[in-house]
Amino acid sequence: MELDVKTAYAAKLENDIVLAVDNEAKTKSTWEASVAAVAHCKEELEAHRVFYMAEVERLRNDVEVVDEVILIFKQELMGIDDIIRNQKYDVMGVVDDERFGGGMFRNVDQDAGAYTGEGGNLGA
């Protein structure tokens, strides 16, 4: 009886060793793939950075582009300002839709009705 217990325990340990070696091989393979993916992403990021900086340099003195960027930036700031201001209203649920519809949310009209301020767009 004691021999069977020892044999079973030895078989279990042998099985555990085989599983551990297999797990180690899979882990090493995954790590190597991750290292390769990180290297690839770094190369991609550098290529995007080079392209972006070339575009910035190309458009640096283009007055129309600079004016458009400034206009878009001002619209985005107005949208952020609207959000901040509309968080402080006297009557719960009253939002200035005319101002809220501008700025960064200018393209978000989905005909869902007026914003009610009650945890989602529950408009009519």
Backbone as ProteinMPNN parsed JSONL, in Angstrom:
{"seq_chain_A": "MELDVKTAYAAKLENDIVLAVDNEAKTKSTWEASVAAVAHCKEELEAHRVFYMAEVERLRNDVEVVDEVILIFKQELMGIDDIIRNQKYDVMGVVDDERFGGGMFRNVDQDAGAYTGEGGNLGA", "coords_chain_A": {"N_chain_A": [[0.824, -1.198, 0.0], [1.909, 1.26, 0.847], [3.875, 1.541, -1.063], [2.372, 1.975, -3.39], [1.338, 4.523, -2.85], [3.691, 6.03, -2.782], [4.555, 5.617, -5.405], [2.469, 6.786, -6.831], [2.727, 9.423, -5.92], [5.278, 10.025, -6.926], [4.733, 9.851, -9.656], [2.98, 11.982, -9.884], [4.69, 14.132, -9.233], [6.499, 13.918, -11.344], [4.799, 14.481, -13.476], [4.129, 17.117, -12.78], [6.623, 18.33, -13.148], [6.982, 18.043, -15.91], [4.833, 19.605, -16.808], [5.643, 22.092, -15.758], [8.016, 22.598, -17.164], [6.988, 22.779, -19.748], [5.306, 24.994, -19.406], [7.219, 26.932, -18.83], [8.575, 27.055, -21.282], [6.513, 27.993, -22.961], [6.076, 30.481, -21.751], [8.554, 31.742, -22.178], [8.512, 31.888, -24.965], [6.303, 33.568, -25.337], [7.284, 35.873, -24.086], [9.441, 36.501, -25.794], [8.01, 37.083, -28.127], [6.636, 39.322, -27.241], [8.736, 41.13, -26.779], [9.61, 41.465, -29.405], [7.305, 42.645, -30.467], [7.215, 45.067, -29.044], [9.558, 46.261, -29.992], [8.855, 46.546, -32.681], [6.678, 48.311, -32.41], [7.997, 50.549, -31.423], [9.517, 51.245, -33.655], [7.445, 51.86, -35.431], [6.27, 54.03, -34.081], [8.362, 55.87, -34.198], [8.453, 56.265, -36.971], [5.95, 57.48, -37.354], [6.366, 59.781, -35.843], [8.428, 61.042, -37.287], [7.065, 61.532, -39.7], [4.995, 63.225, -38.761], [6.467, 65.417, -37.755], [7.634, 66.274, -40.119], [5.36, 67.094, -41.511], [4.525, 69.166, -39.815], [6.657, 70.933, -40.153], [6.387, 71.429, -42.885], [3.926, 72.752, -42.985], [4.284, 74.896, -41.362], [4.615, 77.661, -42.037], [2.315, 78.24, -43.371], [-0.225, 80.329, -43.562], [-3.033, 80.062, -43.7], [-3.463, 77.468, -42.711], [-2.46, 77.71, -40.114], [-4.265, 79.624, -39.092], [-6.641, 78.105, -39.251], [-6.089, 76.023, -37.453], [-5.907, 77.488, -35.075], [-8.539, 78.463, -34.952], [-9.999, 76.042, -34.677], [-8.938, 75.175, -32.23], [-9.855, 77.232, -30.54], [-12.622, 76.735, -30.722], [-12.751, 74.222, -29.509], [-11.93, 74.903, -26.929], [-14.097, 76.536, -26.234], [-16.11, 74.629, -26.159], [-15.246, 73.072, -23.973], [-15.401, 75.025, -22.015], [-18.171, 75.387, -22.059], [-19.031, 72.948, -21.002], [-17.996, 73.076, -18.401], [-19.299, 75.389, -17.419], [-21.969, 74.576, -17.662], [-22.182, 72.682, -15.729], [-22.758, 73.97, -13.485], [-25.537, 74.898, -12.807], [-28.577, 76.613, -11.891], [-31.121, 75.409, -11.749], [-31.784, 72.036, -11.647], [-30.982, 70.097, -14.419], [-31.38, 72.045, -16.331], [-29.998, 73.151, -19.16], [-27.957, 75.123, -21.214], [-28.66, 74.794, -24.269], [-28.044, 76.088, -26.658], [-25.45, 77.169, -26.373], [-24.165, 74.835, -25.604], [-24.256, 73.271, -27.826], [-22.201, 74.067, -29.458], [-18.638, 74.328, -30.154], [-16.599, 71.609, -29.109], [-18.585, 69.74, -29.31], [-19.998, 70.108, -31.578], [-20.566, 68.433, -33.728], [-22.215, 66.429, -32.848], [-24.913, 66.022, -33.098], [-27.518, 63.97, -32.981], [-30.163, 63.808, -33.359], [-31.499, 63.073, -31.012], [-33.022, 64.353, -29.24], [-33.555, 66.942, -26.746], [-31.08, 67.557, -24.249], [-31.52, 66.326, -21.016], [-30.214, 66.2, -18.618], [-30.354, 64.11, -16.836], [-28.677, 61.76, -16.233], [-28.068, 60.792, -18.797], [-29.008, 60.928, -22.285], [-32.079, 61.651, -22.343], [-33.983, 62.765, -23.878], [-36.97, 63.945, -25.584]], "CA_chain_A": [[0.0, 0.0, 0.0], [2.777, 2.425, 0.922], [4.566, 1.617, -2.343], [1.437, 2.594, -4.33], [1.268, 5.955, -2.527], [4.948, 6.637, -3.235], [4.566, 5.57, -6.866], [1.508, 7.803, -7.288], [3.314, 10.733, -5.643], [6.371, 10.198, -7.879], [4.111, 10.128, -10.957], [2.45, 13.354, -9.813], [5.828, 15.049, -9.315], [7.007, 13.859, -12.71], [3.827, 15.22, -14.286], [4.293, 18.536, -12.451], [7.858, 18.792, -13.774], [6.711, 18.149, -17.339], [3.978, 20.788, -16.992], [6.427, 23.288, -15.461], [8.934, 22.812, -18.289], [6.15, 23.243, -20.852], [4.871, 26.353, -19.063], [8.391, 27.794, -18.973], [8.821, 27.225, -22.72], [5.467, 28.887, -23.477], [6.313, 31.817, -21.201], [9.7, 32.309, -22.885], [8.056, 32.195, -26.312], [5.447, 34.755, -25.224], [8.155, 37.006, -23.775], [10.17, 36.853, -27.011], [7.055, 37.735, -29.028], [6.356, 40.647, -26.676], [9.908, 41.969, -27.042], [9.567, 41.795, -30.832], [6.188, 43.574, -30.673], [7.626, 46.368, -28.52], [10.529, 46.822, -30.941], [8.088, 46.953, -33.872], [5.895, 49.511, -32.053], [8.929, 51.676, -31.337], [9.827, 51.632, -35.03], [6.243, 52.506, -35.963], [6.139, 55.329, -33.418], [9.387, 56.754, -34.765], [8.027, 56.619, -38.327], [4.867, 58.46, -37.22], [6.943, 61.033, -35.358], [9.138, 61.661, -38.408], [6.047, 62.048, -40.615], [4.32, 64.352, -38.125], [7.365, 66.572, -37.706], [7.785, 66.759, -41.495], [4.128, 67.838, -41.811], [4.568, 70.417, -39.047], [7.619, 71.808, -40.828], [5.826, 71.811, -44.187], [2.781, 73.648, -42.81], [4.631, 75.903, -40.358], [4.444, 79.037, -42.517], [1.065, 78.351, -44.122], [-1.086, 81.174, -42.731], [-4.385, 79.505, -43.657], [-3.447, 76.305, -41.824], [-2.304, 78.21, -38.742], [-5.544, 80.224, -38.711], [-7.614, 77.023, -39.062], [-5.747, 75.343, -36.196], [-6.295, 78.389, -33.986], [-10.001, 78.463, -34.913], [-10.436, 74.761, -34.102], [-8.556, 75.186, -30.826], [-10.799, 78.111, -29.83], [-13.906, 76.029, -30.641], [-12.619, 73.177, -28.5], [-11.932, 75.577, -25.63], [-15.468, 76.965, -25.972], [-16.844, 73.43, -25.769], [-14.845, 72.731, -22.602], [-15.993, 76.075, -21.192], [-19.601, 75.077, -21.958], [-19.208, 71.826, -20.07], [-17.741, 73.562, -17.038], [-20.377, 76.303, -17.036], [-23.246, 73.876, -17.557], [-22.201, 71.856, -14.525], [-23.163, 74.85, -12.385], [-26.778, 75.578, -13.146], [-29.435, 76.816, -10.731], [-32.203, 74.437, -11.764], [-31.243, 70.759, -12.118], [-31.456, 69.671, -15.723], [-31.483, 73.159, -17.267], [-28.725, 73.289, -19.854], [-28.007, 76.078, -22.302], [-28.418, 73.987, -25.468], [-27.465, 76.899, -27.721], [-24.0, 77.197, -26.162], [-23.66, 73.47, -25.475], [-24.201, 72.693, -29.156], [-21.03, 74.534, -30.182], [-17.368, 73.815, -29.666], [-16.198, 70.238, -29.421], [-19.757, 68.895, -29.505], [-20.75, 70.652, -32.703], [-20.935, 67.393, -34.682], [-22.809, 65.322, -32.111], [-26.359, 66.096, -33.175], [-28.024, 62.693, -33.468], [-31.624, 63.906, -33.28], [-31.944, 62.277, -29.873], [-33.824, 65.205, -28.369], [-32.815, 67.846, -25.89], [-30.43, 66.959, -23.096], [-32.315, 66.573, -19.801], [-29.361, 66.237, -17.442], [-30.727, 63.045, -15.896], [-27.901, 60.553, -16.416], [-28.085, 60.302, -20.167], [-29.837, 61.737, -23.167], [-33.439, 61.115, -22.206], [-34.837, 63.742, -24.527], [-38.19, 63.464, -26.249]], "C_chain_A": [[0.866, 1.258, 0.0], [3.54, 2.619, -0.382], [3.682, 2.277, -3.391], [1.349, 4.101, -4.11], [2.521, 6.663, -3.026], [5.02, 6.669, -4.759], [3.628, 6.648, -7.436], [2.081, 9.202, -7.083], [4.452, 11.025, -6.624], [5.825, 10.512, -9.269], [3.571, 11.544, -11.003], [3.583, 14.366, -9.942], [6.407, 15.083, -10.726], [6.102, 14.64, -13.662], [3.951, 16.721, -14.045], [5.542, 19.117, -13.116], [7.649, 18.975, -15.276], [5.862, 19.39, -17.622], [4.758, 22.083, -16.757], [7.38, 23.61, -16.608], [8.159, 23.346, -19.494], [5.706, 24.686, -20.631], [6.028, 27.337, -19.229], [8.687, 28.061, -20.451], [7.791, 28.171, -23.332], [5.689, 30.324, -23.015], [7.47, 32.499, -21.924], [9.305, 32.716, -24.298], [7.193, 33.465, -26.319], [6.282, 36.002, -24.959], [8.907, 37.458, -25.02], [9.26, 37.557, -28.017], [6.742, 39.146, -28.546], [7.515, 41.61, -26.936], [9.925, 42.397, -28.508], [8.46, 42.807, -31.119], [6.547, 44.971, -30.181], [8.611, 47.034, -29.477], [9.809, 47.325, -32.192], [7.299, 48.239, -33.587], [6.798, 50.736, -31.942], [9.292, 52.176, -32.735], [8.65, 52.371, -35.664], [6.071, 53.905, -35.39], [7.147, 56.323, -33.988], [9.008, 57.186, -36.181], [6.902, 57.65, -38.284], [5.412, 59.807, -36.77], [7.651, 61.773, -36.488], [8.137, 62.272, -39.386], [5.382, 63.296, -40.033], [5.211, 65.597, -38.126], [7.598, 67.141, -39.109], [6.555, 67.569, -41.904], [4.099, 69.168, -41.073], [5.497, 71.401, -39.74], [7.062, 72.322, -42.155], [4.729, 72.867, -44.031], [3.072, 74.825, -41.878], [4.322, 77.323, -40.811], [3.19, 79.218, -43.359], [0.04, 79.063, -43.239], [-2.491, 80.594, -42.615], [-4.472, 78.321, -42.7], [-3.339, 76.759, -40.375], [-3.609, 78.828, -38.254], [-6.602, 79.163, -38.433], [-7.357, 76.282, -37.753], [-6.161, 76.202, -35.007], [-7.811, 78.421, -33.84], [-10.536, 77.183, -34.273], [-10.125, 74.721, -32.616], [-9.498, 76.055, -30.005], [-12.171, 77.445, -29.688], [-13.859, 74.938, -29.575], [-12.622, 73.785, -27.099], [-13.332, 76.044, -25.257], [-16.312, 75.77, -25.536], [-16.52, 73.007, -24.354], [-15.44, 73.745, -21.641], [-17.491, 75.818, -20.991], [-19.847, 73.956, -20.952], [-19.043, 72.303, -18.639], [-18.882, 74.465, -16.57], [-21.696, 75.563, -16.824], [-23.286, 72.88, -16.406], [-22.696, 72.665, -13.333], [-24.437, 75.58, -12.77], [-27.688, 75.599, -11.931], [-30.507, 75.751, -10.638], [-31.655, 73.14, -12.365], [-31.844, 70.398, -13.469], [-31.587, 70.787, -16.736], [-30.102, 73.386, -17.872], [-28.917, 74.258, -21.011], [-27.646, 75.348, -23.597], [-27.772, 74.791, -26.593], [-25.943, 76.95, -27.598], [-23.425, 75.796, -26.137], [-23.499, 72.816, -26.839], [-22.992, 73.135, -29.962], [-19.777, 73.862, -29.672], [-17.147, 72.366, -30.038], [-17.374, 69.318, -29.669], [-20.573, 69.323, -30.72], [-21.22, 69.581, -33.686], [-21.682, 66.23, -34.029], [-24.329, 65.4, -32.118], [-26.885, 64.812, -33.799], [-29.542, 62.641, -33.402], [-32.187, 63.062, -32.138], [-32.803, 63.102, -28.924], [-32.932, 66.061, -27.488], [-32.221, 67.108, -24.706], [-31.216, 67.32, -21.839], [-31.478, 66.646, -18.545], [-29.647, 65.139, -16.455], [-30.003, 61.742, -16.227], [-27.949, 59.975, -17.806], [-28.96, 61.183, -21.016], [-31.231, 61.124, -23.191], [-34.427, 62.058, -22.863], [-36.002, 63.104, -25.255], [-37.922, 63.099, -27.678]], "O_chain_A": [[0.601, 2.204, -0.743], [3.823, 3.754, -0.765], [4.175, 3.059, -4.204], [1.291, 4.869, -5.071], [2.447, 7.742, -3.613], [5.497, 7.646, -5.337], [3.966, 7.329, -8.403], [1.946, 10.067, -7.949], [4.577, 12.152, -7.103], [6.387, 11.343, -9.984], [3.682, 12.23, -12.019], [3.459, 15.347, -10.675], [6.759, 16.146, -11.238], [6.576, 15.365, -14.536], [3.888, 17.511, -14.988], [5.528, 20.252, -13.591], [8.099, 19.969, -15.845], [6.137, 20.135, -18.562], [4.559, 23.064, -17.474], [7.53, 24.774, -16.981], [8.621, 24.259, -20.179], [5.727, 25.499, -21.555], [5.833, 28.45, -19.716], [9.016, 29.188, -20.819], [8.14, 29.046, -24.125], [5.514, 31.268, -23.786], [7.392, 33.684, -22.248], [9.715, 33.773, -24.777], [7.336, 34.321, -27.191], [6.026, 37.061, -25.532], [9.005, 38.656, -25.284], [9.677, 38.507, -28.68], [6.599, 40.063, -29.354], [7.295, 42.773, -27.276], [10.217, 43.552, -28.819], [8.647, 43.722, -31.92], [6.215, 45.958, -30.837], [8.51, 48.232, -29.742], [10.118, 48.402, -32.701], [7.257, 49.144, -34.421], [6.403, 51.838, -32.326], [9.366, 53.382, -32.969], [8.833, 53.379, -36.346], [5.766, 54.85, -36.117], [6.815, 57.483, -34.23], [9.216, 58.341, -36.553], [6.891, 58.589, -39.079], [4.977, 60.852, -37.253], [7.496, 62.986, -36.634], [8.329, 63.396, -39.851], [5.223, 64.301, -40.726], [4.76, 66.694, -38.458], [7.742, 68.353, -39.269], [6.679, 68.603, -42.562], [3.694, 70.185, -41.637], [5.157, 72.574, -39.896], [7.238, 73.489, -42.507], [4.618, 73.774, -44.856], [2.198, 75.657, -41.635], [3.807, 78.114, -40.022], [3.025, 80.257, -43.998], [-0.493, 78.482, -42.294], [-3.083, 80.631, -41.536], [-5.447, 78.188, -41.961], [-4.048, 76.25, -39.507], [-4.019, 78.582, -37.12], [-7.379, 79.297, -37.488], [-8.295, 75.951, -37.029], [-6.709, 75.686, -34.033], [-8.321, 78.409, -32.719], [-11.425, 77.236, -33.423], [-10.957, 74.282, -31.822], [-9.899, 75.673, -28.906], [-12.815, 77.577, -28.647], [-14.819, 74.754, -28.826], [-13.246, 73.243, -26.186], [-13.72, 75.962, -24.092], [-17.142, 75.894, -24.636], [-17.417, 72.621, -23.604], [-15.931, 73.377, -20.573], [-18.017, 76.008, -19.894], [-20.776, 74.027, -20.148], [-19.85, 71.977, -17.769], [-19.374, 74.318, -15.451], [-22.452, 75.889, -15.909], [-24.334, 72.293, -16.14], [-23.017, 72.101, -12.286], [-24.4, 76.782, -13.033], [-27.601, 74.737, -11.056], [-30.775, 75.24, -9.551], [-31.121, 73.15, -13.474], [-33.063, 70.394, -13.639], [-31.878, 70.517, -17.901], [-29.16, 73.766, -17.176], [-29.932, 74.211, -21.705], [-26.477, 75.287, -23.978], [-27.029, 74.232, -27.399], [-25.229, 76.796, -28.588], [-22.305, 75.583, -26.603], [-22.69, 71.901, -26.994], [-22.775, 72.622, -31.06], [-19.839, 72.94, -28.859], [-17.468, 71.943, -31.149], [-17.191, 68.217, -30.189], [-21.73, 68.925, -30.859], [-22.188, 69.806, -34.412], [-21.767, 65.15, -34.615], [-24.967, 64.877, -31.204], [-26.722, 64.585, -34.998], [-30.136, 61.563, -33.39], [-33.225, 62.418, -32.285], [-33.263, 62.588, -27.904], [-31.709, 65.918, -27.489], [-32.802, 66.14, -24.217], [-31.54, 68.488, -21.622], [-31.96, 67.1, -17.507], [-29.209, 65.234, -15.308], [-30.649, 60.725, -16.475], [-27.876, 58.757, -17.965], [-29.596, 62.104, -20.501], [-31.515, 60.205, -23.958], [-35.582, 62.14, -22.447], [-36.024, 61.9, -25.508], [-38.833, 62.675, -28.389]]}, "name": "protein", "num_of_chains": 1, "seq": "MELDVKTAYAAKLENDIVLAVDNEAKTKSTWEASVAAVAHCKEELEAHRVFYMAEVERLRNDVEVVDEVILIFKQELMGIDDIIRNQKYDVMGVVDDERFGGGMFRNVDQDAGAYTGEGGNLGA"}
